[in-house]
Amino acid sequence: MSASLALPHRARRLRAIPGFGLAFGIALFWLSAIVLVPLLALLLRPFELGLVGLWASLTEPRVLAALRLSFGAALLAAALALPLGLLLAWAVVRLRFPGRALLDAAIDLPFALPTAVAGVALTALLSPNGWVGAPLAALFGWRIAFTPAGIVVALLFVALPFIARTVEPVLRDLGREAEEAAATLGATRFQTLRRVVLPALAPALLTGFGLGFARAVGEYGSVIFIAGNMPMISEIAPLLITIRLEQFDYAGAAAIGLAMLLLAFAVLLALNLAQRALRRGWA
């Protein structure tokens, strides 16, 4: 009897990760050293300016314009990447065609390609005398490079793989049974997409949107070549931080970084809450 009573307790002990305390301590130490301590420094450094100086630094028209451009372009790029990432994931998972493996590998190219190389390549293509930019300028009068539109294109390039790779495993697990059942009941393809596929993929799409936005809002290398970097027009917040650092205005640079941190946290928190609501509704 005593052995049978002791068995569940022993089973619980066997299921625990060996060395859990040590592993948790090491993980917490590295998390503090790599993430929490730098964030604490970022939180404290701007207050060297004082509250009045901090407010004055953050409300400069140039700073506000840079923050508005960085976050607006990142949100727009992530929104544009949503349908494109879904289509890419759908093509890789559900379709069979020649070159499918090549497309699957190309999705990961922005992960491996240095962002500066991507910026140079996009600038060469979209500049007024580039292969793509010249026809667009001649036919429609569109100027993409060295404008905010070029920033959106560069951020779309870096955000797209996050959405495609986030949706892909969920789409693999979804299977075709629900879609076939909907078709059997007489649903059209659009109704199946709207009422069966998209509700199941909505949490993954929101996660991919958040990852793409987080990656795009702090992007620097691929943007500075195509942006034009004109103050109040096409100057992003990460570039303005670099300028402040070059001017030895470390507190001012940290103030912009703090503003970016708080704004990004607010957006990601809203996305997380929306994702939880979708999961509860789907359950």
Buried (B, 14 or more C-beta within 10 A) or exposed (E): EEEEEEEEEEEEEEEEEEEEEEEEEEEEEEEEEEEEEEBEEBBEBBBEBEEEBBEBBBEBEEBBBBBEBBBBBBBBBBBBBBEBBBEBBBBBBEEEEEEEEEEBEEBEEBEEBEBEEBBBBBBBBBBBEBEBBBEBBEEEEBBBBBBBBBBBBBBBBBBBBBBBBBBBEBBEEBEEEBBEEBBEEEBEEEEBBEEBBEEBBBBBBBBBBBBBBBBBBBBBBBBBBBBBBEEEEBBBBBBBBBBBEEEEBEBBBBBBBBBBBEBBEEBBEEBEEBBEEBEEEEE
